[in-house]
């Protein structure tokens, strides 16, 4: 029996995910650097960007862990969940707080509408690509483990 395993992500998709995140972070930092804001305002928006980026990555991890754990718990009722409800709640709270800080600050800022639109578009790009990078990274790590197991079985059999 010759099993063929197909990886979940192509190399192109992996590279595009990382490129989108890098481009979003670069564009956000470039916008903050080029604006004539006080240093504390620049720091505020950079802090919001970091909080949102980390929270998006954490939320993707928590949602995926919880989904996988629920499926495993159906097979084995004694399976231990990887995330506590408190950790899950803190991940959600971090994301909500990050977006709230960003949008409240942007709403109250005396910027032109096109500038606000730029920052909203870039923060959404960062959010989506951070989730994509987390997914790709985890998928690729799991694929590597599965391929190593299949290779070991092949060597053992043949």
C-alpha positions in Angstrom: 0.0 0.0 0.0 1.6 3.3 -1.2 0.0 6.2 0.6 0.4 9.7 -0.9 0.0 12.7 1.4 -0.7 16.0 -0.1 0.5 19.1 1.8 -2.2 21.5 2.8 -0.4 24.7 1.7 1.6 25.3 -1.5 4.9 27.1 -1.3 3.4 30.0 -3.1 0.6 30.3 -0.6 3.0 30.2 2.3 5.2 32.9 0.7 2.2 35.1 -0.1 1.0 34.8 3.5 4.3 35.9 4.9 4.7 38.7 2.3 1.2 40.1 3.1 2.0 40.3 6.8 5.4 41.9 6.1 3.9 44.3 3.6 1.1 45.3 6.0 3.5 45.8 8.9 5.9 47.8 6.7 3.1 50.0 5.3 1.6 50.7 8.7 5.1 51.6 10.1 5.8 53.7 7.0 2.6 55.7 7.5 3.2 56.3 11.2 6.8 57.3 10.4 5.9 59.8 7.7 3.0 61.5 9.6 3.7 64.7 11.6 2.4 63.4 14.9 3.8 63.7 18.3 5.9 60.8 19.5 3.3 59.6 22.0 0.7 59.4 19.2 3.0 57.4 17.0 3.7 55.1 19.9 0.0 54.7 20.6 -0.7 53.5 17.0 2.3 51.3 16.9 1.2 49.7 20.2 -2.3 49.1 18.8 -0.8 47.5 15.7 1.3 45.1 17.8 -1.6 44.3 20.1 -3.9 43.5 17.2 -1.2 41.5 15.4 -0.4 39.3 18.4 -4.1 39.0 19.3 -5.0 37.8 15.8 -2.3 35.1 15.9 -3.4 34.1 19.4 -7.1 34.0 18.5 -6.3 31.7 15.5 -4.4 29.4 17.7 -7.1 29.3 20.4 -9.9 28.7 18.0 -8.1 25.9 16.2 -7.0 24.3 19.5 -10.5 24.4 20.9 -12.0 23.0 17.7 -9.5 20.1 17.5 -9.9 19.4 21.3 -13.7 19.2 20.9 -13.3 16.7 18.1 -10.8 14.7 20.2 -13.0 14.8 23.2 -15.8 13.1 21.2 -13.4 10.1 20.7 -11.9 10.2 24.2 -14.0 11.9 26.9 -10.9 12.1 29.2 -9.0 14.3 26.7 -7.6 17.4 28.3 -8.4 20.7 26.6 -5.2 22.7 25.8 -6.8 26.1 26.6 -8.7 27.0 29.7 -11.9 29.1 29.3 -10.0 31.9 31.1 -7.3 31.8 28.5 -9.8 31.7 25.6 -11.6 34.7 27.2 -8.4 36.6 27.6 -7.5 36.0 23.9 -10.9 37.4 22.9 -10.6 40.3 25.3 -7.1 41.2 23.9 -8.4 41.3 20.3 -11.5 43.3 21.3 -9.4 45.8 23.3 -6.9 46.1 20.5 -9.5 46.9 17.9 -11.4 49.2 20.3 -8.2 51.2 21.2 -7.4 51.5 17.5 -10.8 52.5 16.2 -11.6 54.8 19.2 -8.3 56.6 18.7 -8.8 56.8 15.0 -12.4 58.1 15.4 -11.2 60.9 17.7 -8.1 61.8 15.7 -8.2 65.0 13.6 -7.1 63.1 10.4 -8.6 63.5 7.0 -10.9 60.7 6.0 -8.5 59.2 3.4 -5.8 58.9 6.1 -8.2 57.1 8.4 -9.2 54.8 5.6 -5.5 54.0 4.9 -4.9 52.9 8.5 -8.1 50.9 8.6 -7.2 49.1 5.3 -3.7 48.4 6.5 -4.8 47.1 10.0 -7.3 44.8 8.3 -4.5 43.5 6.0 -2.3 42.9 9.0 -5.1 41.1 10.9 -6.0 38.8 8.0 -2.4 38.0 7.1 -1.4 37.4 10.7 -4.2 34.8 11.0 -3.0 33.4 7.6 0.6 33.2 8.7 -0.4 31.4 11.9 -2.5 28.9 10.0 0.2 28.3 7.4 2.9 27.9 10.0 0.9 25.4 12.0 -0.2 23.5 8.9 3.3 23.2 7.6 4.6 22.0 11.0 1.9 19.3 11.1 2.5 18.3 7.5 6.2 17.9 8.2 5.4 15.6 11.1 3.0 13.5 9.0 5.4 13.2 6.1 8.2 12.1 8.5 5.9 9.4 9.9 4.9 8.2 6.5 8.6 8.1 5.4 9.5 6.1 8.5 6.7 3.6 7.8 7.9 3.3 4.2 11.5 2.6 5.3 10.3 0.1 7.9 8.1 -1.7 5.4 10.6 -1.7 2.5 
